[in-house]
Structure formats: structure tokens, C-alpha cells
Amino acid sequence: MPKTRLAGVKILCILVLLSSFLHIHSLLEDTPWYFENYAYLPAWLAVIRYSFSWFQRILGVTAAVLTLMYRELGRKLLLIIGIFTITTVYWKHPFEAVKIHAEGLQASFPEQAQQFSLDSIAATATVFLILIDVTFQGIVIYYFTRKRVKEAFANS
């Protein structure tokens, strides 16, 4: 057991767990909606993407739990997930899928959505989704590469 328990480790791991479990819930509850949003892809690619989403969520839970236990493997997995997410963020939030989702929102709120074009809603949403992921993963990478944090994992 490490001598140093860091609040940042706990906070970031809880956020990773919350995000992972929310995405797992969505994958379970909204499978048809998921495939509707990616209907522009060939069916085989949508299935691969869906399967990979599951893999990422399970890996996120595993990494967060191991990191909360101060296992070096967990810290390294979080870094790998962060780097992978940043380098593939557009594939995670493609404009086409966000636009399909925005069409559904626009249909639900026709009066409010009239003043905006579908493309502007989707483009703005895509930018925000990408910024959220890049910012959060950047924080994870920055934090878990600090000397003091690495030292807390050194004996595992």
C-alpha cells in the first residue's frame, strides 16, 4: 500500500468510473439509437464501432479501479486511454453522427430550433464534445505524469 493517498487520484478515477458507467448504461439502453446515429456507416463498421465502445468502457472501469488501488498498470492504462482518445476524438464524435442526433433534438423542439440551422447546431455540438474529451483527457495525462503522482505508484 502506498504511503501517500492523493485526492486527485480519487477525483479523476471517480469521474472516469461515472463516465464509463453512464456510457455502459447508454450502450445497454439505447442500442437501436446508437445504430441509428451511425446508419451512414456500413453495418459491419457500425458493429465494430459499437463493440469497441464496449471495450473502451470496460477498459476505463478496469483502469480506474486499478488506479484507485494504486496499481501502476491502472495509471498506465489511464494514460493510454487518454492518448488514444485525444488522437481519435473525431472518430468518437463524428459530425455526421452528431448531425443525426441534432435532427432528433430539432424535431423535439421545433419552435426553439427554427432559429438555428441543423449544421450550425451539429458543428457547435461537435466542437464542444471534442473540447470536453480533449480537456478531460489532457488533465488525466498531465496529472498522472506528475513526479509526485508517479512516486505514489512506484511500489506497485
Residue pairs with C-beta under 8 A, 6 or more apart in sequence:
1 70
2 70
2 152
2 153
2 155
2 156
4 148
4 151
4 152
5 152
6 148
6 149
6 152
8 143
8 149
9 67
9 68
9 70
9 149
9 152
10 68
12 78
12 139
12 140
12 143
12 144
13 64
13 65
13 67
13 68
14 64
15 136
16 60
16 61
16 63
16 64
16 78
16 140
17 60
17 61
17 64
17 65
19 60
20 57
20 58
20 60
20 61
20 64
21 61
23 53
23 57
24 54
24 57
24 61
26 34
27 34
27 50
27 53
27 54
27 57
31 50
34 50
34 53
35 46
35 50
36 100
37 97
37 100
37 101
38 45
38 46
38 49
38 50
38 97
39 46
39 100
40 96
40 97
40 100
41 49
56 81
59 77
59 81
60 81
62 74
62 77
63 74
63 77
63 78
63 81
64 74
64 78
65 74
66 73
66 74
66 75
66 77
67 74
67 75
67 77
67 78
67 144
68 74
70 152
70 153
70 156
71 153
71 156
72 153
72 154
72 156
73 156
75 144
75 149
75 150
75 153
78 140
78 144
79 140
79 141
79 144
79 145
81 137
81 140
82 137
82 138
82 140
82 141
83 137
83 141
85 92
85 133
85 134
85 137
86 133
86 134
86 137
86 138
86 141
89 130
89 133
89 134
90 130
92 129
92 133
93 126
93 129
93 130
93 133
94 126
95 122
95 123
95 126
98 122
98 125
98 126
98 129
99 118
99 119
99 122
101 122
101 125
102 118
102 121
102 122
102 125
103 118
105 113
105 121
106 113
106 118
106 121
113 121
143 149
144 150
